[in-house]
Every structure is written in structure tokens, then in C-alpha cells.
Amino acid sequence: MIRENGLGDLHQRVIKDTFFGVKTRHTKGDTFVVLCATVRQVLGVAVGKPNTSYGMPGLRVGDLPKAFMAMAFFNFVVGVVLGGVMAVSPTQWGMLAPIHAELNPFGWLTLLIYGMTYAVLGLFAGLRLPKPLVGWIQLALAELGVVLIIVGIMANSNAISIIGFACQTIAPLVFLANVMMAVMTAHKGKRTNASRSVEKESPFVGEKVSIGIAKDLLDTRFFTKPDGIRKTDRIAERGTSFALMMFIVGAIWEFILRLLGQVPEPAALTPTTVLVYYGWIVGTVLSVSLHLVPRYVKSAVITSRQAATGQWLWLIGTVVTAAGSLISPILQRVGIAVLGISMIVYAVSYLWVMRRAMRGVVLASAVSWWASWLFALALGISLLFGLDPTSLIALHLLFLGFITTLVYGIGYTFFPALFNRTVPSHAVSVLQVSLSLIGALLMVLAFSDLQSGNAQSALPFLAVGGTLAAIGALYFLLQWLFGRKEANHDF
């Protein structure tokens, strides 16, 4: 039995409890019950209480997802520091901007996406890697690509950069192959072990996972849930597939261009930047939102029709923008406008329902989610009215305002369970989010002034905003590095 440890009714009655309306089945040591307890604790019950324990030591993330996320956060810190230096000292832009532009989408967000994907597949879908070494090879390729590209930039060596781009191109192919092998292994396990439960060691979560349990988890996809959530999950899965395909196409395209000696300007509006920034990163983030937000509030947040409409607009906008950058400026302009409309559809849909959906969610998470979608709305409106999607205004609205703030929101609800840490108090977490939001807003305003030619008024805002955003980011990371670990539970 699960002993109470100040976690309330959830752990008192977990065996008889209901997860999205389905009774849990329990045998001694059944990991399924532990998963249900953990996810219920993360997603609804007892959320909103400061210093409440969400994680369980009996369910832990394995070394591979942790390594991806640790490397992503390391790159994030380096990128944030460089961004702060550039904000305070604009004379350094010429040297540091290309490095900063490499670290943000590839060193920070791409590695974080890889790590979170592996963690979620292991924790909630029961998947296991048949060849764990392949995952570590992918991590080495992804990070080596970032390092070599940065070294190539610093040494002004196209040869070194080409090797880096080759690594960066191979990494998503390895990722795709790895996930497909895990899914195929799981389906094979379902066929051959339907009537028996055989325990295997899972490199995803570092715990023994029953193949019988994995079968249940795979059949229900993140546990049984209402039809509305099941429908948006299918849309999200389709979105992540489209996003990964665009990343692979963009990476291969960029590698070929480098081989041919064509080096575009950093963050120029090219097919590769569109496919990577707005195809891979935006597409994945929108899909992750469809997966995770309903699990915070235990109900469908936006309808499947809204989700599908936004997704098809995003897909069409991305493809048309990428094609237009090669064919026609008019076509490109149409694609950018459609991209903007897709961001508006998603943002308005979330903002409309979050008035009631976010009640009871951890305060810092709720504030972050609200702010992130307001940034997304501002980006969508700006794109609709002609803003260059690779301008400094757009990129900071996207990466710093929307996506990084969204990561904060996910972190305060999801990271305690992943890393077995207690949630910081309201005062600490809200202060961190506030610093980050003020910093992001000031930087966007500063870049708007710069684009208008008002450099004199922009520089003070840029310096203060960059400093606050850097402090907020470092503050967020330190909470998880040095936060208090949760006490052990008996099962």
C-alpha cells in the first residue's frame, strides 16, 4: 500500500481512485498505479499549493532524457549569457549574434524537445529503447553539431561548420529511427506477451516496466481520457510528425547549401530558417501544448476543430512561406500572413478557455501560460500585418516571449515529477516569471525602437531587458539544480 506523506486524499485512496473516469488496477508493485498517482498529483489534485511535493522517487526519469535536458539547459545558460552581453554591449553583436542564433534553436530548444520526448514516451507511453546506445549517439551528434558550428563561426572555417551541419542533419534521422524502433518493439511485445507480464529494464525511466502495463499505456495513449482529449492528442501526434519531417528537410537542405559554399546571413528569411524555426520548433511546441495543457486541467482545453484549423493553417503557412522565399515575394507574403493567422487562432483559443481552465493550477504555471499565449498573439498579429518572421522583434517574441515562457509554465507543473524536486513557493516562482516577462517585453520594445531607427532610446531598454531576462532564466534553472529533493515513499 502507498503510505501517506502529506499528499492528501490522492495517495490515501489511489487504488480506488479514478484517472479520467477509469478505475485503476493494482497488484503489488504495479507501476501503473504509481504512474496514475504521479500524473494525478501533477495534473490536478493538490496543484496550486506552494511547496507541495509532486514527484515520486519510485518513478524517475532515466539518464538519457536527463542528459538531453541537462545539455539543453547548459546551452540555454550560455545563450542567455551571450544575449545579456549583447544587450548591455551592442558593439559585440557582430561577433556573438551568429553564436547566439545557433544556440537558441539548436542547442537549447531542439535538445530540450528531444529530451522531453524521450521522457514522455517512457513515463506515459511505456516505451523502451531496444538499443539505448543509439540515443546516446544521437545526443553526441546533436551537441557536437552545435559545438562544431560555433567553432567554425569563431574560426571562420567553413570546413568545420560543414562537419557540424552534417552532425546536425544526422541527429534527427537517428531520433526518428530510435522512436520508430521503440514503437515497433512495443507493438511486438503487445502481440507476443498479450497474456503475460514480463518485466524489462526501461532505459527511458530507469525503472522496471511491465510489458503488460506498457500494453495498457500504449492502447490508451497517456491513459484513458475523454474523447475530446483523445481527438486533440491525435492532432498533436500528426503535428509532431509534420514538424520532424520539416526539420529533417531543413537540415538536409542547409547541409547541401553549405557543401556548395552558399552561406546565408544569420537568421535570414530562407527556406531552411522557415522550416526549422516555424516548422520544427513552432510545430512541435504547438503540438506539445495540445498534449500537456489538457493534462493540467483534466479536460479538453480547445476543441479538436480549433486545433485542426490552427494546425492546417500553420502547415500551409510554413510550406508556402518556405516556397515563396524561393519563388515569389508575393507568395512568401501570403505564407507569412497565414502563419500569423495560425498563431492567432491558437492563441485566442487558449486565452479564451484559460479563464476557467487554469483555476487550481500552480500560480507560476498559470501566469506563464497566460503570458506565453499573449506573446504568441502579438507575434501572430505582427506577422499578419507584415513583420518579417526572422526579424529580431519576431524571433524574440517567438523564442523568448512565447516558447521560453511556455517552458517555464510546463516546468513548474511537470519538472517536480521528472526531477523529484519540491515546487518552489509562490513568491519565488512568481518572482522568477515576473523578471523573465518584464525582460522579454523590454527587449521586444527595444528591438521595435531599433527597427524604427530610435537607437538612442532603445539601448537602455535593451540593456535592462536583457539583464532581467538572463537573471530570470538563471533563477529558473537554479531552482531545479539546488531545490529540495522529495522524501522517499514506501510502496
SULUR-V202814 format. One record per pair of residues at least 12 apart in sequence whose C-alpha atoms are under 6 Angstrom apart, sorted by sequence separation. I is the first residue (numbers start at 1). J is the second residue. D is the distance in Angstrom with one decimal. If there is no record, write none. Layout:
i=(I	I)
j=(J	J)
d=(D	D)
This chain:
i=(42	149	198	446	41	148	197	198	197	321	149	197	320	321	446	148	446	317	145	442	443	145	79	317	145	250	317	443	145	442	79	190	250	314	141	142	347	375	376	439	375	439	314	142	246	247	313	439	141	347	372	439	75	76	310	75	138	246	247	344	372	435	436	246	372	72	310	72	138	243	244	310	344	436	243	343	368	369	435	72	401	72	243	340	369	432	243	368	68	69	340	240	340	365	69	337	68	337	365	239	274	65	99	236	271	393	65	129	65	128	236	393	127	233	422	421	421	422	364	420	421	364	420	229	228	232	231	128	128	122	169	122	169	126	165	125	125	125	124	269	267	62	62	62	61	62	60	98	20	43	44	43	48	47	48	47	48	47	48	61	55	54	55	54	55	53	51	52	51	51	51	50	87	88	50	87	87	84	84	80	2	1)
j=(54	161	210	458	54	161	210	211	211	335	164	212	335	336	461	164	462	335	164	461	462	165	100	338	167	272	339	465	168	465	103	215	275	339	167	168	373	401	402	465	402	466	342	171	275	276	342	468	171	377	402	469	107	108	342	108	171	279	280	377	405	468	469	280	406	107	345	108	174	279	280	346	380	472	280	380	405	406	472	111	440	112	283	380	409	472	284	409	111	112	383	284	384	409	115	383	115	384	412	287	322	115	150	287	322	444	118	182	119	182	290	447	182	291	484	484	485	486	429	485	486	430	486	300	300	304	304	202	204	204	251	205	252	214	255	217	218	222	222	390	390	203	204	205	205	206	205	266	225	295	296	296	360	360	361	361	362	362	363	418	416	416	417	417	420	422	422	423	423	424	425	425	462	463	426	463	466	466	467	470	491	491)
d=(5.8	4.4	5.7	4.5	5.8	5.9	5.8	5.6	5.5	4.3	5.0	4.6	4.7	5.8	5.5	4.7	5.3	4.4	3.9	5.6	5.1	5.9	5.5	4.8	4.8	4.7	4.5	5.1	4.9	4.8	5.8	5.7	5.5	5.4	5.1	5.4	5.1	5.5	5.5	3.8	5.3	5.9	5.2	5.4	5.5	5.3	5.1	4.7	5.6	5.3	4.4	4.4	5.4	5.1	4.9	5.4	5.2	5.8	5.1	5.2	5.4	5.5	4.5	5.9	5.5	5.9	5.7	4.5	6.0	5.4	5.8	5.9	5.1	4.7	4.3	4.8	5.6	5.9	5.3	5.2	5.7	5.3	5.3	3.9	5.6	5.1	5.9	4.8	5.7	5.2	4.8	5.2	4.8	3.9	5.3	5.8	4.7	4.3	5.7	5.7	5.8	4.3	5.8	4.4	4.3	5.6	5.6	5.0	5.5	5.7	5.9	5.6	6.0	5.8	5.9	5.8	4.6	6.0	5.7	5.9	5.6	5.1	5.8	5.0	5.4	5.2	6.0	5.3	6.0	4.8	5.0	5.6	5.7	4.5	5.5	5.2	5.4	5.9	5.1	5.9	5.8	5.9	5.0	4.1	4.2	4.4	5.5	5.9	5.2	5.5	5.9	4.1	5.3	5.9	4.9	5.2	3.8	5.4	5.9	5.8	5.2	5.6	3.6	5.4	4.6	4.9	5.9	6.0	5.0	5.6	5.4	4.6	5.3	4.4	5.6	4.7	5.3	4.8	5.5	5.4	4.9	5.7)
